[in-house]
Each structure stands twice: as structure tokens, then as C-alpha cells.
Amino acid sequence: MAGELPFEKPLVELQDKIKELRRFTEEKGIDFSEEVMRLEQKAKDLAQQIYGNLTPWQRVQLSRHPERPTTLDYIQHIFSDFIEVHGDRLFRDDLAIVGGIATLDGQPVTVIGHQKGKDTKDNIRRNFGMAHPEGYRKALRLMQQADKFGRPIICFINTAGAYPGKAAEERGQSEAIARNLREMATFGVPILCVVIGEGGSGGALAIGMGNRVYMLENSYYSVIAPESAAAILWRDASLAMRAAETMKITAPDLLELGVIDGIIDEPFGGAHRDVVLQAQLVKAKLLEGLEQLRKLNREELIQDRYEKFKQIGEYASL
């Protein structure tokens, strides 16, 4: 199993032992079928025990899996006729954000998302999915065009956060995020957002103000990464597991709190186990959301979005 996570190690070792017995049977002609069957059942029970009772920290680890499907993977499997748009017309093209025009079951849509790399070289090129301000300005440019021509907007969220470097701050990182939030609140087209992996801080929220916000089963959505929260709260980043348990950042927690509108199931063991199936599950949820929003006119869509975010949390006015 490539890229296994620490909590998966016992299962991987058992699966390797099964492969070794099968290879020994083929090479030596000795029948180990009963032992293989016993170990396969044990592996099945162990997998159920591991993936059926994932902790918040284990879900965070799965959300960061190096083989987890990216925005471009979902675009390839869900949409057709995709035309990528580059640049923000102000500074440069930020490869941490991808976006363009596509069709979803024949309907024109605008698709935008964070894009992590597939290997180290690609991750460096895409800055590990952490966008600079020009990335968010590119996203805004695409969303403004979608609003002008009446195309639904679909956003895929997968970032540890907006890039916090000096250059990004010099070019107005906070302003770019704030502008996206303000403008997204006013668009009169359906906006659907899906957290496909990490949903970190303002970097995620900058393309996350949707009429419908969904999360994959093993993703997280938070104001801050668990490691950073642990470093601030307890001055020890190694307590990230404790932070993940405390912060209520997983899909079930956020659905209960009313922050998101639905959870998209993942194949057993995580989205990376079956990218095609995962894309089908995401597509079904997107079509469901669009069908719900199709009935609303421009003003109703804006009001729907306003009411959604207004109802998050509890407050009192004196």
C-alpha cells in the first residue's frame, strides 16, 4: 500500500504477509490457502476496526494523504469541455489555484479550486496548494465572469491556509481574501463549495462562501491547522492530536454545528482508494445542490447565502 499512514501500519503489515504467503505458494507449490483465508478475514476485521472508528486526528491525516484526489482530478472525472483560465490580470498566474469554464451534465459552470501537487516538484511549483493574493484574485475574476453570464460557481477547497510569506503580505493577502468574501456574498448565481481535503483558515474561506457547503467524510475545516492551534494554546505543536479532538473540525462535528450542509461519503479507506467512485459521489451531491438552488432567482440566492452564514453560531444583541 503506497503512502500508508501511521495508524494503517498494522493493516499494511498483515496485507504484506498475505502477499508473501501467496508468493511462497506459487514458488514452492505448498498449499497455504487456509492460512491465507484466515489472515484475509483478520485483515478485513482489522480494516473495519481502523476505518470504522477514525479519530479526528486520523481524519486530518487522511485529508492530507499524498494520493488524495485533487481539484484537477475531480475536474477530469466530473466535468467536460474544461477550459482553464490563467492569471489575475494584475501580477501573475498562481498555480495554487486552478479554475475555468466547464460543463456539468451539459450545463455551463465555472469551476475553481486549490491545487496541490502530485509529487515534490509539482508541490513546490504549486506552493503545496497555499495561494498568494493573485490566486484569490484569479478566483475572483472567474467568479465575476460567472456572475455576469449566469453560470453556477463550484469551488473545491483543499489548502492548509493562504500563504503567510512576506511577499504575499506585501501584495495584499488579507485584502484579497476579504474582497472575495465581500464579492461572493453579492453574486446572484448558485455557489456550491466542497472541502475535498484540508480546509484551513481564511485560505479556505476565500472560496468557501457558498449557498451550499459540503465536506468529504475524511476532510477537515478549521480556522487554524491543529499543529498551529496546539503551538498557540499549549506552546507545543506535537499536541496536534489533542487539538484536533478539541476543535470540532471534522465533517460530522461541523454538520451538527450547522457550519456545513452535507457530508459526502468516501470509499472504504479514503478517497484515494477509488478516485472514480469518489468523483461520482461528489458529482451526485453537486447535482443535488444545483437542483435545490435552481428554483431561486438572483435576489433569493443572495438572501439564501446571507441566511446560511447568519445562522452559524450563537449570539445575543443587547
Secondary structure, DSSP 8 states (H G I E B T S, - for coil): -TT--GGGHHHHHHHHHHHHHHHHHHHH----HHHHHHHHHHHHHHHHHHHTT--HHHHHHHHT-TTS--HHHHHHHH-EEEEE----SSS---TTEEEEEEEETTEEEEEEEE---SSHHHHHHTGGG---HHHHHHHHHHHHHHHHHT--EEEEEEES-S--SHHHHHTTHHHHHHHHHHHHTT--S-EEEEEEEEEEHHHHHTT---SEEEEETT-EEESS-HHHHHHHHSS-GGGHHHHHHHHT-BHHHHHHHTS-SEEE---TT-GGG-HHHHHHHHHHHHHHHHHHHTT--HHHHHHHHHHHHHTSS-----
